[in-house]
């Protein structure tokens, strides 16, 4: 749920940005090296990732994980860990997105959806384990 909400926010930012830059969701295939498009991706995934983190903190892992989760000072550390754990997945999403744009001129708005389908299960498992020390499969270690 949290990753999906974060992705929808990121996708909304990407959609609006692409529309503002190109007056359409259609993007020329030569734009795959555009600094504006890369900056837009970074902004979208940063904001979407933060939204997903907050939802995970408030809903998904509430009452789970280590004692440090309750410490207010550890919030920033968990947010940094979450962004780091999401970074590889986000980079892969952008690589898929740009490859599809360069090869078949698929809009970045749609390319990011394909990239997310591939990467989010791995990103979720890594973030649950690395950030909140929760078993992503829900099984106890006992």
N, C-alpha and C positions, 0 to 999 in steps of 0.2 A: 504494500500500500504506500509506504513512504517513498520508495524508489519510483513508483509510478507517478505519484504526485509531483515529486521533484523533476521527473522527466517531462511531465506535462508543462510545468512552469518553464523549464529550459526550452522546450519545443515552442512554446508561445513566444518567448523572447526571440528565438531564432526566426520564427515565422515573421514576427513584426519587423525585425531588423532586416531580413532579406527583402521584405516588401518595401521597406523604406529606402534601402540601397538601390534596388533594381525595379521598383514599381510593379513587381510581380513576384511570384514564387519561382518563376523560371530564371535560372542563373546561367550565364554563358559558361561553357566548360572551361574556358581559359581562366576563370575566376578562382580555380582551385588553389592558386598561389596568392590570392588576395589577402593582404594584411587586415583589411576590414572584415573579411569573412572569418579569419582566424581569431581576431579580437572579439567578434560577435560570439563565436563558439565559446571562447574562454569566459566571457561574461555570462552567457546562458548557462553553462555548466557550473560555474561558481555559484550563481544565485540558486539554480535548481538543486545543486548539491547541498547548499546550506538549508534550503527548505526541507529536503529529505532528512537531513541530520536532525533538525528540530522536531519533525514528526516522529522519527525514531526515538529521540530522547523522551518525548512526552507520551508516546503511545506504545510503540513496538517493544521497547526494552524497559519500560517503566517497571520498577520493582525487581529487575533482573540484574545480573552482572555483579561486579565487585563493589565493595564498600565505597571505593573512590568515586563511583558514579554519583553518589549523593553529595560529594564535596563541590561547592560552587567553583572553587579555583580550578578544578579538574575539567570543567566544561570547555574551556578554551583548548586544553590539551586534547580532549576527545574530538572537538571540532577539527583541529589540525590533523589528527590521526584519520578522521573520516575523509577529509579532503585528500590526504595522501593515499588512502586506500581506494578512493574513487578515481584518482588521477590516471592510473593505468587504463581503467575501463573507459574513461573519457577520451584519452589519447587514442585508444583503439576505435572508439566511435567516430572521432574526427577523421582518422585515417581511412576508415571505410567510407565515410561521407565524401571526403575529397577524392578518393579513388573512383567512386561511382560518378561523381561530378565530372572528373577528367575523362573517364572512359566512355560513359554512355549519357553524359549531360543530365544525370538525374539530380533534381533540385536537392540542395543540402537539407531542406526540411524533411524530405523523404529518406535521404541517405542516412540521416541520424537515427531514424526509426529502425532501419535495418541493422545499423551498428549497435543500437541499444538492445535489440532482441538477442544478439549474440553475446554481448558483454555483461548485461546486468545480473544474471545468475551468479557469475563469478564475483563480481563486485559486491553483491549482497553478502555472499558467504565470507569473503575476506573482511568486510567491514564489521560484521557481527562478531567475528573472532578477534580481530585486531583492535577494534575500538571499544567494544563493550564486554569482551571476554565471554560471550554467550555462544553456545553451540548452535550454529545455523540450522542444524537438522532437528533441534529441539530435544535431543537425547541427552540424558544425564550421563556424566562421566563415572558415576558410582558403580 
